[in-house]
Amino acid sequence: MPYLGKPPPLTASVLEDADQDTKIQVEESADEDTIRFDIAGAEVATLTDSSLVLKGTTPTLTIGDAGTEDAKIVFDGNAQDFHIGLDDTADDLVIGKGSALGTTTHMAFTEDGEVTKPLQPAFNVIPASAQTDMAAGSHVTVVWGTENFDVGANFASNTFTAPVTGKYLLTVTMRIENLDSAASYYQLILWTSNRLYNTIMDPDFGQDAAYWNWDITACADMDASDTAYVTLRNHDGTAQTDVATTSCFSGCLLG
């Protein structure tokens, strides 16, 4: 008599081929709750409720079938998702935030081997105009009115604020004009929250000098929210010295 309705449930612990060397097992031992995959007589993978393990001498996981398409792995976090994948349009391997490939790329590896970090904090600023007749006898903050770039928007009010703890490459290139030979010294300082970096020069060239170029480069240790800014001091001279528009202050997070 034909069975009417749903077929009866089927229960099995092994699905295997005719010669029994390629198979899937769900109960190799009693109640172990592990799925085992065998190919040609060798166990090549196991799957539990929390892990997938590939075995063998050269275990390989391939995602994609050589088609014109993006491929990715998404890490589904509680507060934030991240992904790693192939951007097939750009032929780049990318790592980024979110579940959509390429929307917020943190790091990209090109097919030619270049590695880019498009969101890495970095800035480059210059004076919008000459800062003229700087006051003598005090540390005067250098004004940087034009941002050539400011990745992460961490530069404001002549000051860079570190977004994260790390080592930062900071560079000041300064051109000052109309130096006063009566000054006992000029002092250029790069101030950071942890320490200062400075250089001093004697402006006595026998007469007032038309200009002087100098710079400071530092690999600075900075904590999150630490700041960096630049000052110039004309000691004992008169207020006649200018900061030229060819001056520059730049920096980036090294790691």
C-alpha positions as CSV (number, residue, x, y, z in Angstrom):
1,M,0.0,0.0,0.0
2,P,1.5,3.4,-1.0
3,Y,2.6,5.6,1.9
4,L,0.5,8.8,2.1
5,G,1.9,12.0,3.5
6,K,5.5,12.8,4.5
7,P,8.1,10.1,4.1
8,P,9.5,8.6,7.3
9,P,12.7,10.2,8.7
10,L,16.0,8.7,7.6
11,T,18.8,8.4,10.1
12,A,22.4,7.6,9.1
13,S,25.9,8.2,10.5
14,V,27.8,7.8,7.3
15,L,27.4,8.9,3.6
16,E,30.1,7.2,1.5
17,D,31.0,6.1,-2.0
18,A,31.0,2.5,-3.3
19,D,34.5,1.6,-2.2
20,Q,34.0,3.4,1.2
21,D,37.2,5.6,1.0
22,T,35.4,8.9,0.4
23,K,32.7,9.7,3.0
24,I,31.1,12.1,5.4
25,Q,30.7,10.8,9.0
26,V,28.6,12.4,11.7
27,E,29.3,9.8,14.5
28,E,32.7,8.2,14.1
29,S,32.6,7.7,17.9
30,A,29.6,7.8,20.2
31,D,28.0,11.2,20.5
32,E,31.1,13.2,19.5
33,D,29.0,15.8,17.5
34,T,31.7,16.2,14.9
35,I,31.3,16.0,11.1
36,R,34.3,14.3,9.4
37,F,35.2,14.5,5.7
38,D,37.3,11.8,4.2
39,I,38.7,11.8,0.6
40,A,40.5,8.8,-0.9
41,G,40.9,7.2,2.5
42,A,42.3,10.3,4.3
43,E,40.5,12.6,6.7
44,V,40.7,16.1,5.1
45,A,38.4,18.2,7.3
46,T,36.4,18.3,10.5
47,L,33.5,20.5,11.5
48,T,32.3,21.1,15.0
49,D,29.8,23.6,16.4
50,S,32.6,26.2,16.6
51,S,35.4,25.4,14.2
52,L,36.3,24.1,10.7
53,V,39.7,22.4,10.5
54,L,41.3,21.6,7.1
55,K,43.9,18.9,7.3
56,G,46.5,17.3,5.0
57,T,50.0,18.3,3.8
58,T,48.8,21.3,1.8
59,P,45.3,22.3,3.1
60,T,43.8,24.9,0.8
61,L,40.5,26.8,0.9
62,T,39.5,28.4,-2.4
63,I,36.8,31.0,-2.6
64,G,35.5,31.8,-6.1
65,D,35.7,30.0,-9.4
66,A,37.8,32.4,-11.5
67,G,34.8,34.4,-12.6
68,T,34.6,38.1,-12.8
69,E,33.3,38.7,-9.3
70,D,34.2,39.9,-5.9
71,A,34.9,37.4,-3.2
72,K,35.1,38.0,0.6
73,I,35.1,36.7,4.1
74,V,33.0,38.7,6.6
75,F,33.7,38.7,10.3
76,D,30.3,39.4,11.9
77,G,31.1,41.3,15.1
78,N,28.8,42.5,17.9
79,A,29.5,46.2,17.5
80,Q,31.4,46.2,14.2
81,D,31.9,44.0,11.1
82,F,35.1,43.6,9.2
83,H,35.9,41.9,5.9
84,I,38.8,40.6,3.8
85,G,38.3,40.0,0.2
86,L,39.2,40.3,-3.5
87,D,38.1,43.5,-5.2
88,D,38.0,42.0,-8.7
89,T,37.5,45.3,-10.4
90,A,40.8,46.7,-9.0
91,D,42.5,43.3,-8.7
92,D,43.3,44.2,-5.1
93,L,43.1,42.2,-1.9
94,V,41.5,44.5,0.6
95,I,40.8,44.6,4.4
96,G,38.1,46.9,5.6
97,K,35.3,47.8,7.9
98,G,31.7,46.6,7.4
99,S,30.3,43.7,5.4
100,A,30.3,45.4,2.0
101,L,33.5,44.9,0.1
102,G,35.5,48.1,-0.7
103,T,33.2,50.6,1.2
104,T,35.7,51.4,4.0
105,T,39.0,50.0,3.0
106,H,41.7,50.1,5.7
107,M,44.4,48.3,3.8
108,A,44.8,47.3,0.1
109,F,47.4,45.0,-1.6
110,T,47.7,45.6,-5.3
111,E,48.6,42.9,-7.8
112,D,52.1,44.6,-8.2
113,G,52.8,44.4,-4.5
114,E,52.1,47.9,-3.3
115,V,50.4,48.2,0.1
116,T,48.3,51.2,0.8
117,K,46.5,52.4,3.9
118,P,44.0,55.0,2.7
119,L,42.7,55.9,6.2
120,Q,46.1,56.1,7.9
121,P,46.4,59.4,9.8
122,A,48.5,61.9,7.9
123,F,48.7,65.7,7.4
124,N,50.6,68.3,5.5
125,V,50.1,72.0,6.3
126,I,51.6,75.3,5.2
127,P,51.1,79.0,6.1
128,A,48.3,80.6,4.2
129,S,50.4,83.8,4.2
130,A,53.6,85.0,5.7
131,Q,53.6,85.4,9.5
132,T,55.4,88.7,9.8
133,D,57.2,90.6,12.5
134,M,57.1,87.8,15.0
135,A,57.3,89.0,18.6
136,A,60.7,88.7,20.3
137,G,61.5,87.2,23.7
138,S,58.8,84.5,23.7
139,H,57.8,81.2,22.0
140,V,55.5,82.2,19.2
141,T,53.2,79.5,17.8
142,V,53.7,79.1,14.1
143,V,50.4,79.5,12.2
144,W,49.5,76.9,9.6
145,G,46.5,78.3,7.7
146,T,46.4,75.9,4.7
147,E,45.9,72.1,4.8
148,N,47.2,70.4,1.7
149,F,45.7,67.2,3.2
150,D,44.5,66.0,6.6
151,V,43.6,62.3,6.5
152,G,41.4,61.7,9.5
153,A,40.8,65.4,10.3
154,N,43.2,65.4,13.2
155,F,44.8,68.8,12.5
156,A,43.2,72.0,13.8
157,S,44.2,75.4,15.3
158,N,47.9,74.9,14.4
159,T,47.9,71.6,16.3
160,F,48.0,67.9,15.4
161,T,46.2,65.6,17.8
162,A,47.1,62.0,17.8
163,P,44.0,59.8,17.2
164,V,45.6,56.6,18.6
165,T,48.7,55.7,20.5
166,G,51.7,55.0,18.3
167,K,54.9,56.2,16.7
168,Y,54.5,59.3,14.5
169,L,56.9,60.7,12.0
170,L,56.8,64.5,12.3
171,T,58.7,66.9,10.1
172,V,59.0,70.7,10.3
173,T,60.6,72.5,7.4
174,M,61.0,76.2,8.2
175,R,62.2,79.2,6.2
176,I,62.5,82.4,8.2
177,E,63.3,85.8,6.7
178,N,64.6,89.2,7.9
179,L,66.7,87.7,10.8
180,D,67.9,90.2,13.4
181,S,71.7,89.9,14.0
182,A,71.1,91.5,17.4
183,A,69.2,88.4,18.6
184,S,71.3,86.2,20.8
185,Y,69.7,83.1,19.2
186,Y,66.7,81.8,17.3
187,Q,65.1,78.6,18.6
188,L,62.7,76.3,16.7
189,I,60.8,73.8,18.8
190,L,58.5,71.0,17.9
191,W,56.4,70.5,21.0
192,T,54.7,67.2,21.8
193,S,52.9,66.1,25.0
194,N,55.7,63.6,25.9
195,R,58.8,65.7,25.0
196,L,60.1,68.5,22.8
197,Y,62.4,68.5,19.9
198,N,64.4,71.7,19.3
199,T,67.2,73.3,17.4
200,I,69.0,76.6,18.0
201,M,71.0,78.9,15.7
202,D,73.0,82.0,16.2
203,P,71.9,84.7,13.7
204,D,75.1,86.9,13.9
205,F,76.3,86.9,10.3
206,G,77.9,90.4,10.8
207,Q,74.6,91.9,9.7
208,D,70.9,91.1,9.5
209,A,70.3,88.0,7.3
210,A,67.8,87.8,4.5
211,Y,66.7,84.3,5.3
212,W,67.6,81.0,7.0
213,N,66.3,77.5,6.3
214,W,66.2,74.7,8.9
215,D,64.2,71.7,9.9
216,I,63.3,69.2,12.6
217,T,62.4,65.5,12.0
218,A,61.3,63.3,14.8
219,C,59.9,59.8,15.3
220,A,57.7,60.8,18.2
221,D,56.0,58.5,20.6
222,M,52.5,59.8,21.1
223,D,49.5,58.6,23.2
224,A,46.0,59.0,22.0
225,S,44.9,62.7,22.3
226,D,48.6,63.9,22.6
227,T,49.3,67.0,20.7
228,A,52.1,68.4,18.5
229,Y,52.7,72.1,17.5
230,V,55.6,74.3,16.4
231,T,57.0,77.5,18.0
232,L,59.7,80.0,17.0
233,R,61.6,82.1,19.5
234,N,63.7,85.2,18.7
235,H,65.7,85.9,21.9
236,D,66.7,89.5,22.6
237,G,66.1,90.7,19.0
238,T,63.5,93.0,17.6
239,A,60.1,92.0,16.1
240,Q,61.2,91.9,12.4
241,T,61.4,88.2,11.5
242,D,58.9,86.5,9.3
243,V,57.9,82.9,8.7
244,A,57.8,82.4,4.9
245,T,55.0,80.6,3.1
246,T,57.4,78.0,1.9
247,S,57.5,76.5,5.4
248,C,55.8,73.2,6.0
249,F,54.6,71.0,8.9
250,S,53.7,67.4,8.2
251,G,53.3,64.0,9.9
252,C,51.9,60.5,9.7
253,L,51.3,57.5,11.8
254,L,54.1,54.9,11.4
255,G,52.5,52.3,13.6
